[in-house]
Amino acid sequence: MPLPTRPVFAPIPSQQQGWDAPVNTNFGHLREGPWPVFALDDTFDETDLEAEFPVANYRLCLVWVKHSTLGWVLYASVATGAWFLLGGQGSPASLMKEVTAEGITIVAGTAKLTFRMPYAMTVTEVRANLVGASSSGVVTVDINVGGTTILGTKLTIDSGEKTSLTAAAPATITNANLADDAEITIDVDTAGTGAHGLKVTLKGGQA
């Protein structure tokens, strides 16, 4: 579940001391809470994080960052001395679904798998992989939302290969925006020969 969008922050003076604010010369902005929460302006992205907030000086803090591709996200500093992406508006998301079980030969057909999105997602990449490769012919996979494809060029796994990442024709996405609880169906347009253990992955960010 995505975190709420970035709130409005009130400025606080430099070097303010308190239970929710470490002593420092540059706070940016702070929201009350058990961890201090900082935010600068809309130009502050992930490349500025360590320079503006050295993790050694900002232990157990949260910083709102306008990520270059994901939108507003929260970074957290942990006791081990590192920043990590906690989540937020556009948090990275990956969803893998098994279309056919391992050892079960793929058969062409529509709606071989149906599921509903657990959250809204902006799709940036789609993948397919096999446990057992096709000995002859390409495996072609389509992804649909509400019965309509989200792909221009369909997902393919070439003969003798186990992943779409090596496909001669990479898949293209024409509808990247999947709503929360949208019905997704996976079609197998062509099954190749003897391929089994098909899985499909959606990658992107929570919307």
C-alpha positions as a Markdown table, in Angstrom:
| # | Residue | x | y | z |
|---|---|---|---|---|
| 1 | Met | 0.0 | 0.0 | 0.0 |
| 2 | Pro | 1.6 | 3.3 | -1.0 |
| 3 | Leu | 2.3 | 5.9 | 1.7 |
| 4 | Pro | 0.4 | 9.2 | 1.6 |
| 5 | Thr | 1.6 | 12.0 | -0.7 |
| 6 | Arg | 4.1 | 14.5 | 0.7 |
| 7 | Pro | 2.5 | 16.7 | 3.4 |
| 8 | Val | 2.8 | 20.4 | 3.9 |
| 9 | Phe | 5.7 | 21.1 | 6.2 |
| 10 | Ala | 6.3 | 24.1 | 8.5 |
| 11 | Pro | 9.8 | 25.6 | 8.7 |
| 12 | Ile | 11.7 | 25.4 | 12.0 |
| 13 | Pro | 14.8 | 27.4 | 13.1 |
| 14 | Ser | 18.3 | 26.1 | 12.7 |
| 15 | Gln | 19.8 | 24.4 | 15.7 |
| 16 | Gln | 16.5 | 23.8 | 17.4 |
| 17 | Gln | 16.7 | 21.2 | 20.1 |
| 18 | Gly | 14.0 | 18.8 | 21.2 |
| 19 | Trp | 12.8 | 15.2 | 21.5 |
| 20 | Asp | 12.0 | 15.2 | 17.8 |
| 21 | Ala | 14.9 | 17.2 | 16.4 |
| 22 | Pro | 18.6 | 16.5 | 16.6 |
| 23 | Val | 21.0 | 19.5 | 17.0 |
| 24 | Asn | 21.9 | 20.5 | 13.5 |
| 25 | Thr | 22.6 | 23.6 | 11.4 |
| 26 | Asn | 20.2 | 22.8 | 8.5 |
| 27 | Phe | 16.9 | 21.2 | 9.2 |
| 28 | Gly | 15.0 | 22.1 | 6.1 |
| 29 | His | 11.5 | 21.4 | 7.4 |
| 30 | Leu | 10.2 | 19.1 | 10.1 |
| 31 | Arg | 6.9 | 17.3 | 10.9 |
| 32 | Glu | 6.2 | 16.2 | 14.4 |
| 33 | Gly | 6.6 | 12.4 | 15.0 |
| 34 | Pro | 8.8 | 9.8 | 16.7 |
| 35 | Trp | 11.4 | 10.2 | 13.9 |
| 36 | Pro | 12.3 | 13.7 | 12.6 |
| 37 | Val | 11.0 | 14.2 | 9.0 |
| 38 | Phe | 12.8 | 16.5 | 6.6 |
| 39 | Ala | 11.9 | 18.0 | 3.3 |
| 40 | Leu | 13.4 | 20.6 | 1.0 |
| 41 | Asp | 12.0 | 22.0 | -2.3 |
| 42 | Asp | 10.9 | 20.2 | -5.5 |
| 43 | Thr | 14.4 | 20.2 | -6.9 |
| 44 | Phe | 15.8 | 18.1 | -4.2 |
| 45 | Asp | 16.3 | 14.6 | -5.6 |
| 46 | Glu | 18.0 | 11.4 | -4.6 |
| 47 | Thr | 21.4 | 12.6 | -6.0 |
| 48 | Asp | 21.4 | 15.3 | -3.3 |
| 49 | Leu | 20.5 | 13.2 | -0.4 |
| 50 | Glu | 23.9 | 12.2 | 1.1 |
| 51 | Ala | 25.4 | 15.7 | 0.4 |
| 52 | Glu | 22.6 | 17.5 | 2.2 |
| 53 | Phe | 21.9 | 14.9 | 4.9 |
| 54 | Pro | 25.1 | 13.0 | 5.7 |
| 55 | Val | 23.8 | 9.8 | 7.1 |
| 56 | Ala | 26.4 | 9.9 | 9.9 |
| 57 | Asn | 24.7 | 13.0 | 11.2 |
| 58 | Tyr | 21.1 | 12.0 | 10.6 |
| 59 | Arg | 20.5 | 8.6 | 12.2 |
| 60 | Leu | 16.9 | 7.4 | 12.5 |
| 61 | Cys | 15.6 | 10.2 | 10.3 |
| 62 | Leu | 13.2 | 10.3 | 7.4 |
| 63 | Val | 13.7 | 12.6 | 4.4 |
| 64 | Trp | 11.1 | 13.3 | 1.6 |
| 65 | Val | 12.9 | 13.2 | -1.7 |
| 66 | Lys | 11.5 | 14.2 | -5.1 |
| 67 | His | 12.9 | 11.1 | -6.9 |
| 68 | Ser | 13.9 | 11.7 | -10.5 |
| 69 | Thr | 11.6 | 8.8 | -11.8 |
| 70 | Leu | 9.4 | 7.8 | -8.9 |
| 71 | Gly | 7.9 | 11.1 | -7.6 |
| 72 | Trp | 7.8 | 11.9 | -3.9 |
| 73 | Val | 9.3 | 9.1 | -1.8 |
| 74 | Leu | 10.6 | 8.7 | 1.8 |
| 75 | Tyr | 14.2 | 7.7 | 2.5 |
| 76 | Ala | 15.0 | 6.4 | 6.0 |
| 77 | Ser | 18.4 | 6.4 | 7.8 |
| 78 | Val | 19.1 | 3.3 | 9.9 |
| 79 | Ala | 21.4 | 2.6 | 12.8 |
| 80 | Thr | 23.8 | 0.8 | 10.5 |
| 81 | Gly | 24.5 | 4.1 | 8.8 |
| 82 | Ala | 22.8 | 3.9 | 5.4 |
| 83 | Trp | 19.9 | 5.6 | 3.6 |
| 84 | Phe | 17.3 | 3.3 | 2.1 |
| 85 | Leu | 14.1 | 3.8 | 0.2 |
| 86 | Leu | 11.2 | 3.3 | 2.5 |
| 87 | Gly | 8.3 | 4.0 | 0.1 |
| 88 | Gly | 5.9 | 6.7 | -0.9 |
| 89 | Gln | 4.1 | 8.1 | -3.9 |
| 90 | Gly | 5.7 | 6.1 | -6.7 |
| 91 | Ser | 7.5 | 3.5 | -4.5 |
| 92 | Pro | 9.2 | 0.8 | -6.6 |
| 93 | Ala | 6.8 | -2.1 | -7.1 |
| 94 | Ser | 7.3 | -5.6 | -8.7 |
| 95 | Leu | 4.5 | -8.2 | -9.1 |
| 96 | Met | 5.3 | -11.7 | -10.3 |
| 97 | Lys | 2.5 | -14.2 | -11.2 |
| 98 | Glu | 2.7 | -17.9 | -12.1 |
| 99 | Val | 0.8 | -18.6 | -15.3 |
| 100 | Thr | 1.5 | -22.3 | -15.5 |
| 101 | Ala | 3.1 | -24.5 | -12.9 |
| 102 | Glu | 6.6 | -25.9 | -13.2 |
| 103 | Gly | 6.5 | -29.2 | -15.2 |
| 104 | Ile | 3.1 | -28.3 | -16.8 |
| 105 | Thr | 3.4 | -27.7 | -20.6 |
| 106 | Ile | 2.1 | -24.4 | -21.7 |
| 107 | Val | -1.0 | -24.4 | -23.9 |
| 108 | Ala | -2.1 | -21.4 | -26.0 |
| 109 | Gly | -5.3 | -19.7 | -25.0 |
| 110 | Thr | -6.9 | -16.5 | -23.5 |
| 111 | Ala | -7.1 | -15.7 | -19.8 |
| 112 | Lys | -4.8 | -18.5 | -18.7 |
| 113 | Leu | -4.5 | -16.5 | -15.5 |
| 114 | Thr | -6.8 | -13.9 | -14.0 |
| 115 | Phe | -6.0 | -11.8 | -11.0 |
| 116 | Arg | -6.7 | -8.3 | -9.5 |
| 117 | Met | -4.2 | -5.6 | -8.9 |
| 118 | Pro | -3.4 | -5.2 | -5.1 |
| 119 | Tyr | -2.6 | -1.5 | -5.6 |
| 120 | Ala | -2.5 | 1.1 | -8.4 |
| 121 | Met | 0.7 | 0.8 | -10.4 |
| 122 | Thr | 2.5 | 2.6 | -13.2 |
| 123 | Val | 4.2 | -0.1 | -15.3 |
| 124 | Thr | 7.6 | 0.6 | -16.7 |
| 125 | Glu | 8.7 | -2.9 | -17.6 |
| 126 | Val | 7.1 | -6.3 | -18.2 |
| 127 | Arg | 9.0 | -9.7 | -18.3 |
| 128 | Ala | 8.2 | -13.3 | -18.8 |
| 129 | Asn | 10.3 | -16.4 | -18.0 |
| 130 | Leu | 10.1 | -20.1 | -18.2 |
| 131 | Val | 11.5 | -23.0 | -16.2 |
| 132 | Gly | 11.7 | -25.2 | -19.4 |
| 133 | Ala | 12.4 | -23.6 | -22.8 |
| 134 | Ser | 10.5 | -24.2 | -26.0 |
| 135 | Ser | 12.4 | -26.6 | -28.2 |
| 136 | Ser | 10.7 | -25.1 | -31.3 |
| 137 | Gly | 8.8 | -21.9 | -31.8 |
| 138 | Val | 8.3 | -18.7 | -29.8 |
| 139 | Val | 6.3 | -18.3 | -26.7 |
| 140 | Thr | 4.1 | -15.2 | -27.0 |
| 141 | Val | 2.4 | -13.7 | -24.0 |
| 142 | Asp | -0.2 | -10.8 | -23.7 |
| 143 | Ile | -1.2 | -8.8 | -20.6 |
| 144 | Asn | -4.7 | -7.3 | -20.5 |
| 145 | Val | -6.5 | -4.9 | -18.2 |
| 146 | Gly | -10.3 | -5.2 | -18.3 |
| 147 | Gly | -9.9 | -7.3 | -21.5 |
| 148 | Thr | -7.7 | -4.8 | -23.4 |
| 149 | Thr | -4.0 | -5.3 | -24.0 |
| 150 | Ile | -1.5 | -3.0 | -22.3 |
| 151 | Leu | 1.2 | -4.0 | -24.8 |
| 152 | Gly | 2.1 | -2.9 | -28.3 |
| 153 | Thr | 4.7 | -5.5 | -29.1 |
| 154 | Lys | 3.7 | -8.6 | -27.1 |
| 155 | Leu | 6.1 | -10.4 | -24.6 |
| 156 | Thr | 8.0 | -13.1 | -26.4 |
| 157 | Ile | 10.5 | -15.8 | -25.3 |
| 158 | Asp | 12.5 | -17.1 | -28.2 |
| 159 | Ser | 13.0 | -20.8 | -28.9 |
| 160 | Gly | 15.7 | -22.3 | -26.6 |
| 161 | Glu | 15.5 | -19.3 | -24.3 |
| 162 | Lys | 14.0 | -19.0 | -20.8 |
| 163 | Thr | 13.6 | -15.3 | -20.5 |
| 164 | Ser | 12.0 | -12.4 | -22.5 |
| 165 | Leu | 15.0 | -10.3 | -21.8 |
| 166 | Thr | 16.8 | -12.0 | -24.6 |
| 167 | Ala | 13.9 | -11.7 | -27.1 |
| 168 | Ala | 14.6 | -10.6 | -30.6 |
| 169 | Ala | 11.6 | -8.2 | -30.4 |
| 170 | Pro | 11.4 | -6.6 | -26.9 |
| 171 | Ala | 7.9 | -5.9 | -25.6 |
| 172 | Thr | 6.5 | -2.4 | -25.6 |
| 173 | Ile | 3.9 | -0.9 | -23.2 |
| 174 | Thr | 1.0 | 1.2 | -24.5 |
| 175 | Asn | -1.1 | 1.4 | -21.3 |
| 176 | Ala | 1.1 | 1.8 | -18.2 |
| 177 | Asn | -1.5 | 2.9 | -15.7 |
| 178 | Leu | -3.2 | 0.0 | -13.8 |
| 179 | Ala | -5.8 | 1.0 | -11.3 |
| 180 | Asp | -6.1 | -0.6 | -7.9 |
| 181 | Asp | -8.3 | -3.7 | -8.1 |
| 182 | Ala | -8.2 | -3.7 | -11.9 |
| 183 | Glu | -8.7 | -7.2 | -13.4 |
| 184 | Ile | -5.6 | -8.5 | -15.2 |
| 185 | Thr | -5.7 | -11.4 | -17.6 |
| 186 | Ile | -2.7 | -13.2 | -19.1 |
| 187 | Asp | -3.1 | -14.7 | -22.6 |
| 188 | Val | -0.7 | -17.2 | -24.2 |
| 189 | Asp | -0.9 | -16.4 | -27.9 |
| 190 | Thr | 1.7 | -19.0 | -29.0 |
| 191 | Ala | 3.0 | -21.8 | -26.8 |
| 192 | Gly | 6.1 | -23.0 | -28.6 |
| 193 | Thr | 6.9 | -26.7 | -28.1 |
| 194 | Gly | 7.3 | -28.3 | -24.7 |
| 195 | Ala | 7.8 | -25.0 | -22.8 |
| 196 | His | 6.7 | -25.1 | -19.1 |
| 197 | Gly | 6.7 | -23.1 | -15.9 |
| 198 | Leu | 5.6 | -19.7 | -17.3 |
| 199 | Lys | 5.8 | -16.7 | -15.0 |
| 200 | Val | 5.0 | -13.0 | -15.8 |
| 201 | Thr | 6.4 | -10.0 | -14.0 |
| 202 | Leu | 5.2 | -6.4 | -13.9 |
| 203 | Lys | 7.7 | -3.8 | -12.7 |
| 204 | Gly | 7.2 | -0.1 | -12.0 |
| 205 | Gly | 6.0 | 2.2 | -9.2 |
| 206 | Gln | 3.0 | 2.3 | -7.0 |
| 207 | Ala | 0.7 | 5.1 | -8.2 |
